[in-house]
Amino acid sequence: MDRLSVLLTGATGYLGGHLAEYLSNKPDIKLLCLVRLRKDGKDELLKKLNTEIIYGDLLKPDSYDSLLERIDVVVHAATLATLYNHAEEEKRLFYEPTKKLIERCIDKKVRRFVFASGAGVLGFGVQDAKESFPRRPLSFWPHQNILIKIEELLEHYQREGKIETVIIRPGIYIGEGGGDHSMVIGIAKGLKEKQLPYIRGGMAITSVVSLKDAAQTFYLSSISKNAAGQIYHISSGEKVTMKELIDFIADRLNYQRPARNIPFFMAKTMGLLMEVIHRLTKKEPPICRTLAFMSGKDMHISIDKAVKELNFKPTYPWREALEKTLAWYKEKYRNG
């Protein structure tokens, strides 16, 4: 059987680690993982998988250029994912390397580029958002603006017939790992320190997705002929309030539920103030405007298109996915 040669970036990261595990178990996929030489041991897990590890650096295109000659599909899961400021870092460390990677893929005749974007490109205050909804740049969140630029670049190359592109926009990821990139860990830490309030009563409606279900979508987007040129939203398919998420985490970890509730406008103002202080002190702020919007405004996406066109079938309801993640969290941080 001819196997599809897939190159995965970001394989030691939050999303990428789950993609590597999932894709390496697919008999129709020959998986290669592009990773940097590192001393922290994060690539050790990859060595246990059915994958070929290629050491290179997205900041140095020549380190991976010749590799692309034997690749059918690139799945680009590497990211920077900051929540505030950092516009120059996002441009230098994320946008420019991604643009170079796409251009090298075109030069080497890579057939398809699958990109991990984010639902935040639609802005906030939306429910049942479809892929056709307009993108809305946000002045306070440079990362999402970079995602918009990359999406537009990919659509341009798709229209020009230079490469097939697929854009995946997920809800909030739920799964083991993630560190600072995991909202679950962020909520858990805030609850433990009794610093986390509800914003707008926790009534904001959001979308979440198990990383295992997310991996299913990236696989389907790599193999499906009809996926070329498409954008897909992915989540568990459920509507979840921030209060439900916070209370579930608090109860399972035996932490006290938030004792405070603050209006959205106050959270946004506090976030702006903290960002200004960050510029002066360089200390990480406990809240920023992005977090205020994520916690206080609706961000719910429709997955109808992915279900219909990709045959995407979410298998992990949010409570089940979160239960498994919290079991991992308690084991990982039991002495923390």
C-alpha positions in Angstrom: 0.0 0.0 0.0 1.3 3.4 -1.0 1.6 5.6 2.1 1.2 9.3 2.3 4.5 11.0 3.4 3.5 13.6 6.0 5.9 16.1 7.6 4.7 17.4 11.0 6.1 20.6 12.6 5.7 21.4 16.3 5.8 17.7 17.2 7.1 18.3 20.7 4.4 20.8 21.5 0.9 20.7 23.0 -1.0 20.0 19.8 1.9 18.5 17.9 2.6 15.8 20.4 -0.9 14.5 20.2 -0.8 14.7 16.4 2.4 12.7 16.3 1.0 9.9 18.4 -2.2 9.7 16.3 -0.6 10.0 12.9 2.2 7.5 13.7 -0.5 4.8 14.3 -2.1 5.3 10.8 -1.0 2.5 8.4 -1.5 4.8 5.4 0.8 7.5 6.8 4.5 7.7 6.8 5.2 10.3 9.4 8.3 12.5 9.7 8.7 15.0 12.5 10.7 18.1 12.1 12.2 19.0 15.5 15.0 21.2 16.8 18.0 19.7 18.5 17.2 20.1 22.2 18.5 19.3 25.7 15.2 19.2 27.5 14.3 15.7 26.4 11.0 16.7 24.8 11.9 14.6 21.7 12.3 11.4 23.8 8.6 10.5 23.4 8.8 10.8 19.7 11.6 8.2 19.6 9.1 5.7 20.9 6.7 6.3 18.0 6.6 4.9 14.5 8.0 8.1 13.0 11.2 9.4 11.5 12.7 12.3 13.4 14.4 15.0 11.3 16.4 17.5 13.2 16.0 21.0 11.7 14.9 24.5 12.6 12.0 26.5 11.0 14.1 29.6 11.5 16.7 28.1 9.2 15.0 26.9 6.0 18.1 25.3 4.5 18.0 22.9 7.4 14.8 21.3 6.0 14.8 22.3 2.4 16.0 19.0 0.8 13.7 17.0 3.0 10.6 18.5 1.3 11.4 16.7 -1.9 10.0 13.5 -0.4 7.0 15.0 1.3 3.4 14.9 0.1 1.7 16.8 3.0 3.0 19.3 5.6 1.0 19.6 8.8 2.1 22.8 10.4 1.4 22.7 14.1 4.3 24.7 15.3 3.2 28.0 16.8 4.2 30.8 19.3 0.7 31.5 20.7 1.2 34.6 22.9 -1.8 36.3 24.4 -0.8 40.0 24.4 1.9 42.3 23.1 4.8 40.4 21.5 3.9 41.6 18.0 7.5 41.7 16.8 8.3 38.2 18.3 5.2 36.8 16.6 6.3 38.2 13.3 9.9 37.1 13.6 9.4 33.7 15.2 6.1 32.6 13.7 4.9 34.5 10.7 8.1 34.8 8.8 9.2 31.2 9.4 5.8 30.0 8.4 5.8 32.1 5.2 9.3 30.7 4.3 8.1 27.1 4.9 5.1 27.6 2.6 7.3 29.1 -0.1 9.8 26.2 0.2 6.9 23.7 0.0 5.8 25.4 -3.2 9.3 25.3 -4.7 9.6 21.6 -3.8 6.2 20.6 -5.2 4.7 19.6 -1.8 1.1 18.7 -2.7 -0.7 20.0 0.4 -0.2 22.3 3.4 -2.5 21.7 6.5 -2.4 24.7 8.9 -3.4 24.8 12.6 -5.1 28.1 12.9 -7.6 29.2 15.6 -11.3 30.1 16.0 -10.2 33.5 17.5 -9.6 34.8 13.9 -13.4 35.4 13.9 -13.2 37.7 16.9 -15.4 37.3 19.9 -19.1 37.6 20.5 -20.1 34.9 18.0 -22.3 31.8 18.3 -22.6 28.9 15.8 -19.9 30.6 13.7 -19.4 29.1 10.3 -16.2 29.0 8.3 -17.7 31.7 6.0 -17.9 34.3 8.8 -15.6 37.3 8.2 -12.2 37.4 10.0 -11.9 40.2 12.6 -8.4 41.5 13.5 -8.0 42.4 17.1 -5.7 45.3 18.1 -4.8 43.7 21.4 -4.0 40.1 20.2 -1.1 40.1 17.7 -1.1 36.2 17.5 -4.6 36.1 16.1 -3.7 38.8 13.6 -0.7 36.7 12.5 -3.1 33.7 12.0 -5.3 35.9 9.8 -2.3 36.9 7.7 -1.2 33.3 7.3 -4.8 32.2 6.4 -5.0 34.9 3.7 -1.5 33.9 2.4 -2.6 30.3 2.1 -5.8 31.2 0.3 -3.8 33.3 -2.1 -1.6 30.4 -3.0 -4.6 28.0 -3.3 -6.3 30.4 -5.7 -3.1 30.6 -7.7 -3.0 26.8 -8.0 0.5 26.7 -6.4 -0.3 24.3 -3.5 -3.4 22.7 -1.9 -4.2 24.2 1.5 -6.4 23.2 4.4 -7.0 25.5 7.4 -8.2 24.0 10.7 -9.7 26.2 13.4 -10.2 24.5 16.7 -12.1 25.4 19.8 -10.2 25.4 23.2 -8.0 22.3 23.4 -8.5 19.8 26.1 -5.8 17.2 26.7 -2.7 16.2 28.6 0.3 18.5 28.5 0.4 22.0 27.3 1.9 24.0 30.2 1.3 27.7 29.7 -0.6 26.9 26.4 -3.3 24.9 28.3 -6.4 26.8 29.4 -7.2 23.8 31.7 -3.9 24.2 33.5 -4.4 28.0 33.7 -7.8 27.7 35.2 -6.5 25.0 37.7 -3.7 27.2 38.8 -6.0 30.2 39.2 -8.4 28.1 41.3 -5.6 26.7 43.5 -4.3 30.2 44.2 -7.9 31.5 44.8 -7.2 34.3 42.2 -9.7 33.3 39.5 -13.0 35.2 39.3 -16.0 34.5 37.1 -16.3 37.1 34.4 -19.8 38.1 33.5 -21.0 35.3 35.7 -19.2 32.8 33.6 -22.1 32.8 31.1 -19.9 33.1 28.0 -20.5 30.2 25.7 -17.4 28.5 24.1 -16.3 25.5 22.1 -13.8 22.9 23.3 -12.2 20.0 21.6 -10.3 16.9 22.8 -6.8 16.8 21.3 -7.6 13.3 20.2 -10.6 14.5 18.2 -8.4 17.3 16.9 -5.9 14.8 15.7 -8.6 12.9 13.8 -9.4 16.1 11.8 -5.8 16.8 10.9 -5.6 13.2 9.6 -8.8 13.5 7.6 -7.6 16.8 6.2 -4.4 15.2 5.0 -6.0 12.3 3.2 -9.3 13.7 1.8 -9.2 14.9 -1.8 -12.2 17.1 -1.2 -10.5 19.0 1.7 -8.2 21.0 -0.6 -8.9 24.7 -0.4 -11.2 24.4 2.6 -11.5 25.8 6.2 -12.8 23.5 8.9 -14.0 24.3 12.4 -13.6 21.6 15.0 -14.9 21.1 18.5 -16.9 18.5 20.5 -20.0 19.9 18.9 -21.4 21.0 22.3 -22.1 24.5 23.8 -20.2 24.9 27.1 -20.2 27.9 29.4 -17.1 29.1 31.1 -18.8 28.6 34.4 -19.4 25.0 33.6 -15.7 24.5 32.7 -14.5 26.3 35.8 -16.9 24.6 38.2 -16.1 21.1 36.8 -12.3 21.7 37.2 -12.8 23.1 40.7 -15.0 20.2 41.8 -12.8 17.5 40.4 -9.6 19.0 41.9 -11.4 19.8 45.3 -10.7 23.5 44.9 -13.1 26.2 46.0 -15.2 27.6 43.2 -14.6 31.3 42.5 -15.9 33.6 45.2 -15.9 36.7 43.0 -17.8 37.8 39.9 -16.6 40.8 37.9 -18.3 42.6 35.0 -16.8 42.2 31.6 -15.9 45.9 31.2 -13.9 45.8 34.5 -12.0 42.7 33.4 -11.2 44.3 30.1 -10.0 47.5 31.9 -7.9 45.5 34.3 -6.4 43.6 31.4 -5.4 46.8 29.7 -3.8 48.1 32.9 -1.8 44.9 33.4 -0.5 45.0 29.8 0.7 48.6 30.3 2.4 47.5 33.5 4.0 44.6 31.7 5.6 47.0 29.2 7.3 48.8 32.1 8.2 45.8 34.3 8.4 42.9 31.8 6.6 40.8 34.5 3.9 38.4 33.2 0.5 39.9 33.9 -2.1 37.7 35.7 -4.8 39.0 33.2 -4.8 40.6 29.8 -7.5 41.8 27.5 -7.4 38.5 25.5 -8.1 36.5 28.6 -10.9 38.9 29.5 -12.5 38.4 26.1 -11.9 34.6 26.1 -13.6 34.3 29.5 -16.3 37.0 29.1 -17.4 36.8 25.5 -19.0 34.1 23.5 -16.8 32.1 21.0 -18.8 29.1 19.8 -18.2 27.5 16.4 -20.3 25.3 14.2 -18.7 22.0 13.1 -21.4 21.1 10.5 -19.0 21.5 7.6 -16.3 19.2 9.0 -19.0 16.6 9.9 -20.5 16.7 6.4 -17.4 17.0 4.3 -14.7 15.2 6.3 -16.9 12.7 8.1 -15.5 14.1 11.3 -17.0 12.3 14.3 -16.3 13.8 17.7 -15.9 10.9 20.1 -15.0 12.7 23.4 -17.7 14.9 25.0 -16.2 17.8 26.9 -16.8 16.3 30.4 -15.1 13.0 29.5 -12.2 14.7 27.8 -11.8 17.0 30.8 -12.0 14.2 33.3 -9.1 12.4 31.6 -7.1 15.6 31.4 -7.6 16.3 35.1 -6.6 12.8 36.1 -3.3 13.4 34.3 -3.1 16.9 35.9 -3.4 15.4 39.4 -0.7 12.8 38.7 1.6 15.4 37.1 1.2 18.1 39.8 0.3 16.0 42.8 3.3 17.4 44.7 2.9 20.9 43.3 
